[in-house]
Amino acid sequence: FCKYLVDFGYDVTVITVDPRKAGWPTDDCLIRQLPQSLRRVVTYYPFSESFKEAGRKTMRLVGKLLGRTSAKQAVLSEAVSNPPPTQRLERWLAVPGKDVYWIPFALSAAIAEARRADIVYATGGPWASLIMGYLVKRFTGKKLVVDLRDPWTFNRIQVFPTRFHNRLDAWMEGHVLRSADAIISVTEPLVRQYREHYPDIRPDRFVLITNGYDPDDIVDITPSPTKTGKVRIGYFGTVYAGRDPGLLFRAARWAVDQGKIAPGCLEFVFFGRSGPEVANAAIAAGAEEMVRVIDSIPYAEALREMAACDALLVLGSRETDSISLPAKIFEYMGLRKP
């Protein structure tokens, strides 16, 4: 988005964090595509890798101390080390998410930059970015554009421990959206649902800008399936939000066992950070010899791997399919792959 805003006459300053210190994956090739005129203001992020490692060591120490006394406390130690998702500290103390604690460190920089700007543009998730956009508008009076790359409270995979947390989350969303001068969403169903949910907001404030692909990234990539003799079906990204490849693996296992397809002629390759989930689904289906899992790779390399597949996979999810569309579909379309 920032790459092309400059072409339309915008000067862009981004308030951000150091992704490497935060332990987030980065892609230098994509970063180099940003225009030279773009300014990045890097602010302190409280959840650095060193902070998280200290937290892990503390939890291990607590577990050992509890585990030394009795069997009863050993059970408690296990609960401390592996609490259920709805009872983790983050769920109780961080609404809408832990990145809300980044706001105090970033707000002063954001306000200083916004005073020289015409428009404040807040994109999320994380939803803390949208809350910060709301606060910056309150302090500066600048126009606010809110970009919902995903649904906020309509996100069915986000779980809070109590109704109070859910109400607080909805209250925050309402304040942010009602203060916005424009609200971008990426699918028509999402725009429609937000218009219905907030009838007090003028409908024309909700704007549709779909996801897409950058033609510059694929101009030199030629679709060329591999010559391994196998039909390769590729999946790119994280398997989450109720998306389950297990049914597909079971169908492939059945097709081989029934002689519908020859053994060894089909392979599924999953690129991304879902290795254990995919591997477990393959083992449960008895199809582990058909499935390969490869860790995250740089974007340009991922596009070349897409081009080398015979077909590309999208997994549906009842939790998200009614309002969302996986962004990878657009790269699939750009490469003209089935």
N, C-alpha and C positions, 0 to 999 in steps of 0.2 A: 504494500500500500504506500509506504513512504517512498519507495523507488520511483513511483510514477506521479506522486503529488507534485513534485518539483516541476514536471513537464506542464502542469496546469497552473503554474504561477504561484505555488505555495512555498514559503520558507518554513522548514520543519525543524523543531527542537523536540527531542524525545527525552522524557524523564524515565530513567530505567535503573537497573542494577547491574552488577558485574555477574554475568551468568555462570562464569567458571567458579567464582567463589561460592555461588549458590548451589553448585553441583548440578547445573542444568546442562543438557546437551547443546552444543553450539556447532555451527557450520560456517567456517571462515569464508567459504566460497560465496555463500549467500550474503554474508556481512559485507564482502567487497563489492557487491552490487549496489549498495547504498550510495547515493550521490555524495560527492565531496562536501557539498554545502550543508548537508544535514548535521546538526549538532546533537551530540549525545551527552546528557548530564547524568553521570553515574552517582547514585545515592547509596547510602548504607542499607544493607539488607540483614535483618537480625538472624535469619535462619541459614547461616553459612554452613559449609561442609564441616568446618571445625566445631561449630556450635552443635550440629547434629551428631557428630562423633562423640563429643563430650556427653550429650544426652544418652547415647547408646551405652557408653561406659558406665554412666551413673545407674542406668537400669540394670545392667549386668551385675554391678556391685550390690545393688539392692536385692536382686534375685539371689545372689550368693549368700548374703547376710540372712535373708529370710529362710533360705534352704538349709542352713546349718543347724537349725534348732529343732524342728519337728516335721513330721509328715504333713500335718495340717498347714504349717507355714510354707512347706514346699509347694502345696497346691496354690497358696496365695502368691508365691513367687511366680508360678506359671501364669497366673492371672495378671500380674503386674507386667510380665514380659510380653504377653500376647493377649491383651484385652480385646473383647469383641468390638467391632468397628463403631457401634453407636455409643460406646462408653470410653473411648479414647479421650485423652485430655483435650486434644485439638477440637473434638466435636463439642465439648462442653464450654470451652473458653474462647473459641474463635468463630464468630459469625460475621460474615458468611464463609470465612476461611482464615487460615493462619496468616495469610498475607495482609490482613487488616492491621497487623502490628508493624507493617512496613510504612504505613501512612505517616506517623509522626516524623519519621526520618526523611521522608520525601516531600512533605507538604511545603516546607519553607522554600525549597528549590522550585517546586511547581508554581507556587504563588509568584515568586520573583520573575520566572519566565513568562507566566500568563499575563502579568502587568504590561509586558511589551508585545503581547500577541493580540490577534483578532479573534481567534477561535481556540477553545479548549476541546481537545479530542480525546475521549477516554474509551479504551477498548478492553473488553473482558470476555471470558475470565482471564486472570483472577478478578473477582468482583470488587476487590479492594481498589482496583484502578478506577472503577466507575464511582465508587464512594469518594475517592480523592478528587475526581472530576467535579462532583457535586460540591465538595467543600471549596475547591478552587473558585468555582463560579460564585459561591456565596461571599467569598472574600474579595473577589475582583470585579464581579458583575459582567464577566465576559460571556459570550455565547458558548453553549455547551452542546457538543455532539457526542452521543452515547452509541457505541458500536457493540451490539450483542452478537459476538461471533458464535455463541452458544446460548441456549435459553438459560435464564437465571433461576428464578423460583420454579419454572416449569421443568427444570432438570430433575427427572425422576430418579437419577442415580445418586443424588446428594441426599444423605441421611443425617438428620439431627436427632439428638436423644430425647427431646421433649417438644410439646406443642409450643411452649414459650419460645424456644429457639426458632421454630418454623415461623411464628408470628413476627419475631424480631427480624428475621431474614426478609419476609414479605414487606414489613414496614420500611426497611432500608431500600428495597427495590422500588417501592412506591415513591419515596422521597426523591430518589435519583431520577426516575423516569419523568415524574411530574415537573422537575426542574429543567429537564433537557429541552433544547430548542429543536433538536432533531434526534431521532432514534433509528439506527440502522439495524436491520436483521437480515439473515442470509437465506431464508426460505419464505415463500408466500404463506404457508400454513402458520409459521411463527409470527409473521406480521399480523395475520388475521386474528390469531389467538390473543396477542397483546392488545390489539384494538378492542376486542370483545371484553378483555379483562379490565381494561382501563377506559371505560366509556367517557370519563371526564377529561381525557386527553384528546385534543383534536386529532382526528384520524390521519390528516396529512402530515403530522409530525413523524409518523412511522414510515420509514422508507426501506424499500427492498434493494439490496445490492448483493447478488449471489456470489458465492465462491467462484473460483475459476482457475485457470493456469496461465503461466507467463510464457508466451510463444518464444521469447528469447532463450528460455531454458531448454527447449526441445528442438530448436531449429536444426541442429547438427546431429540429432539422434535418429538413426534409421531402425525401424522395427525389424529385428532379425532373430527369429526364434533359435534356440540352441540346437546343436546337432547331436544331442546325446541319445536320440532315439526314443526319448520319453516325452510325453505331453506334459509340459510344465505349467502349473497353475500357481500364480503368485499372489500373495497378500502383503500389503505394505501398510504398516502402522500398528497401533496397539489394539489388542482384542480386549474389549471391556464393554461395560454397559449392557450386559445381557447377551452380547454377541457370542455365539457358541459354535465353533467349527466341528463339534463332535458328531452332529447329524450327518454332515458331509463326509466325514471320515468313515462313519458306519456304512453309508451308502456305497462308498468306494470299496470298502472291504467286502460288502455283499456282492457288488458287481464282479469283483475278481473271483470270489468263491463260486459264483454261479456261471463263470465262464463268459460273462458279458464283455469283459475286457481282459487282455492278456496280462499275466503277472509281470511286473517290472516295467510297464509301459506308461505309468502315470506317476507324477510326483507333485506334491504340494510344497511350496517354499514360502515360509513366513518370515518377513523381514520386520524387525521391531523389538520392543521390550516386553514381549509376552511369551517368552520361551517356556517357562514352567507350565503355564496354563495350556498352551498349544500341545506341548509334549505329553502332558497328562491326558488330554482329550484323545490324542493319537493312540496312546497305550490302552486306554479304556476301550477304544474301538477296535483294537487289534490291528491297527494300520500304521504302526510306527515306522515300518520300512518304506512307506510312501511319503513320509513327512520329514522335511528338513526345517530347522529353525536357525536363523541367522540374526545376529544382534543388529542394532541400529547402524546405518551407514550414511555417509553424506548424501545430500539431496541429489546432486548430479549423478552420483553412482547409482542411487536408487532409480532414477529415471532410465539409466542404461539397463539396469536389471529388469525394469518393467518392460522395456522394449524387447528383451530377450525371452520373455514369457510367451507361451502360446495363448493363454487366456489370463485375465486378471479377476480377482475375487473380491466381492463385497459381501459382508455378513450383515444380515438384518437383525433388528432388536425391537421387541415390542415396547421397550422402555423409551425408544427414541424415534422410531420410524415415522410416527405420525406428524412430527414437526421438523425433523432434522434429516440431513443428507450428508453422508461422509464426503469430506472435501476431496479425498483421493479419487473419487469418480471423475473429477474434471481432468486430472492428469491422465487417467485411463483414456478419456475421450480424446485428449490432445494427441496421444500417441496412436490413436485409431486402433486400439486393441479390443478384441471381444471381451 
